[in-house]
Amino acid sequence: MKYDCIVIGKGPAGITAAIYLKRYGYTPLVLAKDGGALERVSDIENYYGIPHITGPELLKAGVEQASGLGIRIVEEEVLDLTKEEHFLVTTNAATYEAKTVVLACGTSRNRYAKADAFEGVSYCATCDGFFYRKKKIALIGNGNYMAHECSVLENICKDITIFTDGLPLEAEVSPTIPVVLDSIEKINGDGKIQSIEAGGKTYPIDGAFIAIGKASGFTLAKHLGIELNGSNIVVDSTYMTNIDGLFSCGDSIGGLLQVSKAVGEGANCASFISKYLKKNNL
């Protein structure tokens, strides 16, 4: 099935965008593994008409409201986003096709401060793997997103070591790829990354790829070549990115990180998507 729009993220921005698209007569699909930062908010006191509510309560109410309108909400981890004739969104379980996409998956949460001071560090295997062919690389992460990046790098790089930084390995990778389960104690380099110390051993490397946690808006943007300002996705006045048909709203685009802003942007974003679909006869 080809959806009119796939919304990545089920927080206030994403769910609001999906609700408005449904009311405009379109068929949206919401993909999200969790509710993001709002799941950890214990008390919200500044949202219009609701004196007190917790983040999880607000998330649950929004999801139930969308589900009640017949909007399909799939709890799967998004691993990749590509564009051919239409957009393809790959999760840990399936691939979905859509005419448009909204990135509403919050702020970047997979930066790795230990490595960011060095050159030779990448957050996108698809973008930068080619530059490390026949070189020794580290892949830092432990879950499904790491395994997806590993599958890309395996076709390019012949010497890969996975570092989970003390976390258990939660995804399947080729048994021929070494996995270091020890915590990373230190990263060394003279401007450019040169080695990783973990478990009392030193591992020489030519580069490192970061794939911690799940793919954020930042990492999905890097994969597709979306313009970024720091870790924020850049959009125009219609909430569209530099990729035609790809929109973003909420915390993903920065600004005031508040529920009220996210809801307003979700509604506006849906309005512009509706106009885009009509204009392009999609």
Number of C-alpha atoms within 10 A of each C-alpha: 6 15 16 22 29 26 26 27 27 29 30 30 33 32 30 25 30 31 24 20 24 20 12 12 10 18 19 25 23 24 23 21 16 16 20 20 15 21 16 11 14 12 14 16 11 13 12 8 7 10 10 12 15 15 21 18 14 19 20 14 12 19 21 15 15 20 14 10 12 13 21 16 20 13 16 16 20 24 22 22 20 16 17 7 9 14 21 20 20 18 21 15 10 10 13 16 22 22 18 23 28 27 26 29 31 30 20 17 17 18 17 14 8 12 21 13 14 18 15 21 21 19 24 21 26 16 13 16 21 13 13 19 16 12 14 18 27 22 26 24 28 26 20 24 24 28 23 20 22 25 14 14 24 16 11 18 18 15 17 22 20 23 24 23 19 16 14 13 20 13 13 12 19 11 7 8 14 13 19 19 17 17 15 19 15 12 17 18 17 8 10 15 21 20 19 20 16 19 13 10 11 14 16 16 20 16 23 29 24 24 28 22 16 19 23 28 27 27 24 20 24 21 18 16 13 18 17 16 10 10 20 19 27 21 20 10 8 18 23 22 22 16 14 11 20 21 26 29 31 30 27 23 26 16 11 11 14 15 21 16 16 27 20 16 24 28 21 19 27 28 16 17 25 19 12 17 16 10 9 8 7 10
